[in-house]
Amino acid sequence: MSITKAASAPAVQLTPSTAPRKVGAIASALFAVALFMTVASVDVPHNATDAELLHWWQQSGNRMSGLTSGLSAICAAVLFAVVMNYLRSLSATAKAPQWMAFARSMGAAVTAVWLVTGAARAAISHLVDVMGEPLPGTDVLRYATALNYTVLGLSGMGVLSLCILAVSVVVLRTQALARWVGYVGAVCSVIIFASVAAQYGSLTTLVAIAWALCLAVAIWRQPQQ
């Protein structure tokens, strides 16, 4: 009789959503860290003369900082894909299919652009330190720097602002996460998009980092479903 009761007793199991929720929250927090490292690990001198610019790039440590920035951008792309996959898996988001589809498409664009950003930022280091090619001239170095900042500040932050806006609308319409993170995201997306339109998108990286950290907190504190 005791064996029958023991067999019929419900087994104690962890809620299936616990592990994905923690993975989503940690991925969002690490995305913020990777985003910070992308812009903070390298600082090409501005308004430098040709001699100063060449001297800066001739330092192996400076070229390595470009590689670090590139790898950080690649990590940011992968981590953002993890975050978007988690948000897509929430059953509540099915209440706003059009906005969620737009968020997914913008999330895919963010991932693609940040992968390109990573390659562009590591290009000079790979060319010189891996392929053994001579350091390019100042015209190429200036173009590479301008390309890096443009891809990040225009394309990268532009699609990121639209993705943040779409996610915020989904949250506010479906309450898949706490509503406060939806309002925070809406404000952040407007600030970032406005700065992109003014050609200063890279200066709002801290705003994107703040949103990612807020999203991590909201996911971590989300009630188990």
C-alpha positions in Angstrom: 0.0 0.0 0.0 2.8 2.4 0.9 4.5 1.6 -2.4 1.3 2.5 -4.3 1.0 5.8 -2.5 4.6 6.6 -3.2 4.2 5.8 -6.9 1.1 7.9 -7.1 2.6 10.9 -5.3 3.5 13.8 -7.7 7.2 14.1 -8.3 8.9 17.4 -7.3 10.2 19.1 -10.5 11.6 22.4 -11.4 9.4 24.7 -13.4 10.5 24.3 -17.0 10.6 28.0 -17.6 13.1 28.7 -14.9 16.2 27.8 -16.8 15.3 29.6 -20.0 14.3 32.7 -18.0 17.7 32.8 -16.3 19.5 32.2 -19.6 17.5 35.1 -21.2 18.3 37.5 -18.3 22.0 36.6 -18.2 22.3 36.9 -22.0 20.7 40.4 -21.8 23.2 41.5 -19.1 26.1 40.1 -20.9 24.9 41.8 -24.1 25.2 45.1 -22.2 28.8 44.2 -21.2 29.7 43.2 -24.7 28.2 46.4 -26.1 30.3 48.4 -23.6 33.5 46.6 -24.5 32.8 47.1 -28.2 33.1 50.9 -27.8 35.3 51.2 -24.8 38.1 48.8 -25.8 39.3 51.0 -28.7 39.7 54.7 -29.1 41.3 55.8 -32.4 42.6 59.4 -31.9 40.4 62.1 -33.5 41.7 65.1 -35.4 45.1 63.5 -35.5 47.8 64.3 -38.0 48.9 61.6 -40.5 52.1 61.0 -38.4 50.1 60.7 -35.2 47.6 58.3 -36.8 50.3 56.1 -38.2 52.1 56.1 -34.9 48.9 55.0 -33.1 48.3 52.1 -35.5 51.9 51.0 -35.4 51.5 50.1 -31.8 50.6 46.4 -31.5 48.5 47.0 -28.4 46.3 49.5 -30.2 45.8 47.0 -33.1 44.9 44.4 -30.5 42.3 46.7 -29.0 40.6 46.8 -32.4 40.6 43.0 -32.3 39.1 43.0 -28.8 36.4 45.5 -30.0 35.6 43.3 -32.9 35.3 40.1 -30.8 33.1 42.0 -28.4 30.8 43.1 -31.2 30.5 39.4 -32.3 29.6 38.4 -28.8 27.0 41.1 -28.6 25.4 39.8 -31.8 25.2 36.3 -30.5 23.9 37.3 -27.1 21.2 39.5 -28.6 20.0 36.6 -30.7 19.7 34.6 -27.5 17.6 37.4 -25.9 15.3 37.7 -28.9 14.8 33.9 -29.1 13.8 34.0 -25.4 11.3 36.8 -25.9 9.8 35.0 -28.9 9.3 31.9 -26.8 7.0 33.7 -24.3 3.4 32.6 -25.0 2.1 36.1 -24.1 3.8 37.6 -27.1 1.4 35.7 -29.4 -1.2 38.5 -28.6 0.8 40.9 -30.7 2.0 38.9 -33.7 2.7 41.7 -36.0 4.8 43.7 -33.6 6.6 40.5 -32.5 7.4 39.6 -36.1 8.8 43.1 -36.6 10.8 42.8 -33.4 12.2 39.5 -34.7 13.1 40.9 -38.1 14.9 43.9 -36.5 16.6 41.6 -34.0 18.0 39.6 -37.0 19.1 42.8 -38.5 20.9 43.8 -35.3 22.7 40.5 -35.2 23.8 40.8 -38.8 25.0 44.4 -38.5 26.9 43.7 -35.3 28.6 40.8 -37.0 29.7 43.1 -39.7 30.8 45.6 -37.1 33.0 43.0 -35.5 34.7 42.1 -38.7 35.3 45.8 -39.6 36.8 46.6 -36.3 39.2 43.6 -36.4 40.2 44.1 -40.0 43.4 46.1 -39.6 44.6 43.9 -36.8 43.9 40.8 -38.9 45.6 42.3 -42.0 48.8 43.3 -40.2 49.2 40.8 -37.3 47.7 37.6 -38.9 48.3 38.0 -42.6 51.6 39.8 -42.2 50.7 42.6 -44.6 52.2 46.1 -44.1 50.2 48.7 -42.3 47.9 50.6 -44.8 48.4 54.3 -45.5 46.7 57.0 -43.7 43.8 57.3 -46.2 42.9 53.7 -45.7 43.2 54.0 -42.0 41.0 57.0 -41.9 38.4 55.3 -44.1 38.4 52.2 -42.0 37.9 54.3 -38.8 35.0 56.2 -40.5 33.5 52.9 -41.7 33.6 51.5 -38.2 31.9 54.4 -36.6 29.3 54.7 -39.3 28.4 51.0 -39.2 28.0 51.2 -35.5 26.5 54.6 -35.1 24.2 54.6 -38.1 23.2 51.1 -39.1 23.9 49.3 -35.8 22.2 51.7 -33.5 19.4 52.5 -36.0 18.1 48.9 -36.2 18.7 48.4 -32.5 16.5 51.4 -31.7 13.7 50.0 -33.9 14.1 46.6 -32.3 13.9 48.1 -28.8 10.7 50.0 -29.8 9.1 46.9 -31.2 9.9 44.9 -28.0 8.6 47.7 -25.9 5.3 47.8 -27.8 5.0 44.0 -27.4 5.6 44.2 -23.7 3.0 47.0 -23.2 0.4 45.3 -25.3 0.8 41.8 -23.9 2.4 42.3 -20.5 4.8 39.5 -21.3 7.2 41.3 -19.0 6.7 44.1 -16.4 5.2 47.2 -18.0 7.9 49.5 -16.6 10.5 47.9 -18.9 8.2 48.7 -21.8 8.1 52.4 -20.9 11.9 52.4 -20.4 12.4 50.8 -23.8 10.1 53.3 -25.5 12.0 56.2 -24.1 15.4 54.7 -24.9 14.4 53.9 -28.5 13.3 57.5 -29.2 16.5 58.8 -27.8 18.7 56.4 -29.8 16.7 56.9 -33.0 16.9 60.7 -32.7 20.7 60.6 -32.2 21.0 58.3 -35.2 19.1 60.8 -37.3 21.5 63.5 -36.1 24.5 61.4 -37.0 25.5 60.8 -33.3 24.2 57.3 -32.8 27.3 55.9 -31.3 27.1 58.5 -28.5 23.9 56.8 -27.2 25.5 53.4 -26.6 25.1 53.9 -22.9 21.4 54.3 -23.4 21.2 51.0 -25.2 23.3 49.4 -22.4 20.9 50.8 -19.8 18.0 49.3 -21.6 19.7 45.9 -21.9 20.3 45.9 -18.1 16.7 46.9 -17.4 15.5 44.1 -19.7 17.8 41.6 -17.8 16.2 42.7 -14.5 12.7 42.4 -15.9 13.3 38.9 -17.3 15.0 37.7 -14.1 12.1 39.0 -12.0 9.4 37.7 -14.3 6.9 35.4 -12.6 7.4 31.8 -13.6 4.9 30.7 -16.2 
